[in-house]
């Protein structure tokens, strides 16, 4: 294993992202290296939703709401997250948002930023159209493939 180099600072940064965002797993691949950090959720957390589930499951109309994000990911105008990180809708806290719902956007226009490993990555509109909805708020943790916005 002498050829294997482990970047302890990168692992610490990924572990910090897990803690800050509440995610349970994160993986970063670059050229020929890959780092994956995972943690097991506490058993108490898993047990807490179980008693609440029967009470919540009683009203049948509540069931379709969780299915909505999966449906939105298949929407032809969905803009999906290319990475795990934290979404930001403004370039900095004192600036206005990059875009707002109902706004006409052009292909390549910045919609938001995703911070991953202390790097801010621009998420650009893949096509022009009207921004029908933003599906995340500033500061929300996002997963790979999660729908972020809908452009029609």
N, C-alpha and C positions, 0 to 999 in steps of 0.2 A: 504493500500500500504506500510505498514511498513516493509514487507518482501522483497521489491524490492530495490536492491542496484544499483545505477547508477554510473558508473565510468566516472566522468567528464573528466579525463585525456585521456581515451580511445576515448571519443566522440570528444575531441579537436584534437586528433591525426588523427582520421578518417576525420574530417572536413578539416584538413591541407592537407591530401592526395587528397581530392576532389579538393581543390584549386590548388595544385601543378600539378595535372594530367589533370584537365579540365573535370573530370568525373562528372556526375550529381547524382550518387547514389552509395553507398557502404554498404555492410552488412557483419558482422562478427559473426559467431556462435561458441560458445565454451561450451561444456557440456550442461548445462541447461540454459545458457544465450545467448541472441542474441541482437546485437546492429545494428541498421540501421540508416544511415545518408543520407539524400537526400536534394537536393536543386533544385530549379526551375531555368532553364536557363533564362537569361534576355530576355525580349520580343524583344529588338533591335537585338539581335543575331538571333532570329528566323526569323525576317523580312528581314535581310540582304541577306540570301541565296535565298529568293523568287525571287527578281528581277534578280539575276544571273542565276537562274535555266532555264528560257526560253532561255537565250543566250547560255548556255551550252547544253541545251536539243536539240538545233537545229541540231548539228552533231550526227547522229544516232550511229556511231561507239563508242562513248564515253559511251554508256549505258552498255555494257558488263563488263567494268572494275570494277564497284562496286559489281557486282555479284561474282567476283572471290573469295573474302574471304569466302563467304558462301560455294562455291564449294570446297575450300581447307579444310574446316572444316569436310567435308564428305570424304575426301581422306583417304584411309586405312592406310597411313603412317603418318597422321597428329598427331602432338604432341600438345595438347590443354592446355591452361592455367588453372590450378586448382584454381586460385584465381584472384582477382582484385589487381593490384599493378603496379610497374614500373619494366620493364625488363632491365637486365644488362647482356651483353655478355662476360664481363671480371670480374675476382674476385676483381680487383681494377683498377683505371684509368691507372696505369703504367704497367699493366700485359697484356700479349697477350690474345686473346679470348680463351674461353674454347674449342670451335670447329670452324671449317670453312666449308663453302659449298664445297661439293665434298669429304670431309673426311669420312673415314669409322669409324663408332662409334659402341661401344658395348653396350649391354643392361646394364642399370645402370650408364652409363657414364654421367657426368654432362654436360648439354648443355648450361645452362644459370642460372641466378639467378632472382628471382622476389622479390622485396622489398615490403612488406606489413606491415604496422604499425611498421616501423623501425626494422623489422626482415627480414633477407635475407634467402629466401627459395630456395634450389637447385631444378632445374627442370632437371630430369634425363631422358635419353633415355629409352622408354618402351621396345624397342627391338633393336637388332643389325641391321646394314645395312649402306647404304651410305646416308649421309646428303645431300639431293638434294637441299634444300633451307631453309634459315632462313627468316622468314616472319616479323621479328621485328628488330629494331635497338636498340642499347644501349640507355637507357633513355626514350624509348617509353612507354607510359601508355598502359596497357593491361587489358582486361575485362575477366571475368570468361568464359571459353569455347572458347576463341579466339584461332585460330590456331597460333602456335609460330614457328613451323618448320615442314618440311616434311622429313621423313626417308623412304627410299625404299630399 
